[in-house]
Amino acid sequence: MKDDLSHDPAQAGDIRRLLTIMARLRDPDDGCPWDVKQTFATIAPHTLEEAYEVADAIERGAMAELRDELGDLLLQVVFHARMAEEAGHFAFPDVVAAISDKLERRHPHVFGDETITDADAQTAAWEEQKARERAEKAHHGVLDGLTVGLPATTRSQKMGNRVARVGFDWPDPNRLIDKVQEELDEVRVEINANAPIDRLTDEVGDLMFTCVQLARKLSVDAESALRHTNAKFERRFRHLESRLAESGRAPSDATLEEMEALWQEAKGVVG
């Protein structure tokens, strides 16, 4: 059987076809004006957006959409790699080589002589390898190298994981529940004191951070949990709107009591 990359680049599925298309789009003479003018900075927001769209398709179980969204995300990698190649930094094959080397390095139980028996042990070994790599890059602090641009909930959870590995953690989830209540009480104090927005922001941030740590302690991904709840809220509110529309009304025409009753109905109908 021939390797996939031995096929004609015109064949669908050959990465060389996509690389050729991207090079053509970026051609300064006869490429696409929009693609030519882009930079790493202008493309970065699109990269984030495509990653979220991949997550959304997975959340909804939309496999046909997932195929297309993964293609869009792959395009982002190819786009960045093409711009890097034009600037003389690196090219797409260097990206492939780097991730291939990393995967082999972080899986010595598969590509080397080490033995790992379960997923938990692999997770611990993975984090130890990442710590060694950070040290080699002169990232010596526990929180060094943690990407600032991550979604806030994701970064909070990763921060908690990092410091927990050096023993800075709550001993059990119940202690965290107590901490959530403590932070909630502090928010209440600020509300009752008519505190300025900076104080409220500070206390609400503390509450949210602690809730994320509770999720971490329960082995729940906070970002995924919130995305799930957002989708659930949207389903229920759309049901509420639909029921009101049956009588020619909108939410702004209904009382809070009416909407609450329809909300409870939605919980039983759409989950």
PEPELIN-V650947 format. One record per residue. RES is the residue in three letters. PSI is psi in whole degrees, 0 to 359 (none if undefined). NEAR is the number of other ideal C-beta (glycine too) atoms within 8 Angstrom. Layout:
RES_PSI_NEAR / RES_PSI_NEAR
//
This chain:
MET_131_2 / LYS_148_5 / ASP_146_5 / ASP_322_7 / LEU_358_7 / SER_354_5 / HIS_164_9 / ASP_129_5 / PRO_339_8 / ALA_343_5 / GLN_139_8 / ALA_142_4 / GLY_349_5 / ASP_121_13 / ILE_333_7 / ARG_330_8 / ARG_315_11 / LEU_320_11 / LEU_321_11 / THR_317_9 / ILE_316_8 / MET_320_12 / ALA_320_9 / ARG_318_9 / LEU_327_10 / ARG_0_12 / ASP_123_9 / PRO_342_5 / ASP_312_4 / ASP_24_4 / GLY_193_11 / CYS_126_6 / PRO_321_6 / TRP_312_6 / ASP_322_10 / VAL_324_11 / LYS_352_7 / GLN_155_9 / THR_174_7 / PHE_319_7 / ALA_322_5 / THR_334_8 / ILE_332_13 / ALA_315_8 / PRO_325_7 / HIS_324_8 / THR_315_11 / LEU_316_9 / GLU_317_8 / GLU_323_13 / ALA_319_9 / TYR_325_8 / GLU_328_11 / VAL_312_13 / ALA_322_9 / ASP_317_10 / ALA_322_12 / ILE_316_8 / GLU_322_10 / ARG_358_8 / GLY_28_5 / ALA_88_7 / MET_322_7 / ALA_319_6 / GLU_323_9 / LEU_319_11 / ARG_313_8 / ASP_320_8 / GLU_324_13 / LEU_324_9 / GLY_317_8 / ASP_321_11 / LEU_320_13 / LEU_321_9 / LEU_322_11 / GLN_318_12 / VAL_314_10 / VAL_321_12 / PHE_310_12 / HIS_318_11 / ALA_321_13 / ARG_316_13 / MET_323_13 / ALA_321_10 / GLU_318_11 / GLU_326_7 / ALA_358_6 / GLY_18_4 / HIS_304_5 / PHE_173_7 / ALA_174_8 / PHE_317_12 / PRO_330_6 / ASP_325_9 / VAL_315_11 / VAL_317_8 / ALA_319_8 / ALA_315_8 / ILE_327_8 / SER_315_8 / ASP_318_8 / LYS_317_8 / LEU_319_8 / GLU_320_8 / ARG_323_8 / ARG_1_10 / HIS_60_9 / PRO_340_10 / HIS_343_9 / VAL_316_5 / PHE_3_5 / GLY_209_7 / ASP_357_4 / GLU_158_7 / THR_125_5 / ILE_130_8 / THR_337_4 / ASP_174_6 / ALA_324_5 / ASP_318_6 / ALA_323_9 / GLN_320_10 / THR_316_8 / ALA_318_8 / ALA_322_13 / TRP_314_9 / GLU_323_10 / GLU_319_8 / GLN_318_10 / LYS_321_9 / ALA_319_8 / ARG_320_8 / GLU_321_8 / ARG_320_11 / ALA_321_9 / GLU_333_6 / LYS_14_7 / ALA_24_5 / HIS_94_8 / HIS_337_6 / GLY_152_5 / VAL_323_7 / LEU_4_8 / ASP_144_8 / GLY_4_7 / LEU_116_10 / THR_126_6 / VAL_329_5 / GLY_4_4 / LEU_155_9 / PRO_144_6 / ALA_318_7 / THR_319_11 / THR_317_10 / ARG_321_12 / SER_317_13 / GLN_320_15 / LYS_322_10 / MET_316_10 / GLY_318_12 / ASN_318_10 / ARG_309_11 / VAL_333_11 / ALA_328_10 / ARG_342_8 / VAL_16_7 / GLY_3_5 / PHE_87_5 / ASP_160_8 / TRP_144_9 / PRO_331_4 / ASP_165_7 / PRO_326_9 / ASN_323_6 / ARG_327_9 / LEU_324_13 / ILE_319_9 / ASP_320_8 / LYS_322_11 / VAL_316_12 / GLN_320_8 / GLU_315_8 / GLU_324_12 / LEU_320_9 / ASP_323_8 / GLU_325_11 / VAL_316_12 / ARG_319_8 / VAL_315_8 / GLU_322_11 / ILE_313_9 / ASN_337_6 / ALA_6_6 / ASN_45_4 / ALA_151_8 / PRO_166_5 / ILE_328_5 / ASP_324_6 / ARG_318_9 / LEU_318_12 / THR_317_8 / ASP_313_8 / GLU_320_13 / VAL_322_9 / GLY_318_8 / ASP_318_10 / LEU_315_13 / MET_319_11 / PHE_317_9 / THR_323_12 / CYS_321_10 / VAL_320_13 / GLN_327_14 / LEU_316_12 / ALA_315_12 / ARG_316_13 / LYS_333_11 / LEU_7_7 / SER_32_4 / VAL_132_8 / ASP_115_7 / ALA_319_14 / GLU_315_10 / SER_320_9 / ALA_317_10 / LEU_322_9 / ARG_318_11 / HIS_316_9 / THR_322_8 / ASN_316_8 / ALA_321_10 / LYS_317_9 / PHE_317_8 / GLU_316_8 / ARG_315_11 / ARG_320_12 / PHE_325_10 / ARG_324_8 / HIS_316_13 / LEU_313_13 / GLU_318_10 / SER_318_8 / ARG_321_9 / LEU_324_15 / ALA_335_9 / GLU_333_6 / SER_19_5 / GLY_25_4 / ARG_163_8 / ALA_166_8 / PRO_325_9 / SER_346_4 / ASP_352_6 / ALA_158_11 / THR_164_5 / LEU_323_6 / GLU_318_6 / GLU_316_9 / MET_324_12 / GLU_320_8 / ALA_318_8 / LEU_328_13 / TRP_316_11 / GLN_323_8 / GLU_317_10 / ALA_323_13 / LYS_329_9 / GLY_339_5 / VAL_311_7 / VAL_358_7 / GLY_none_5
//
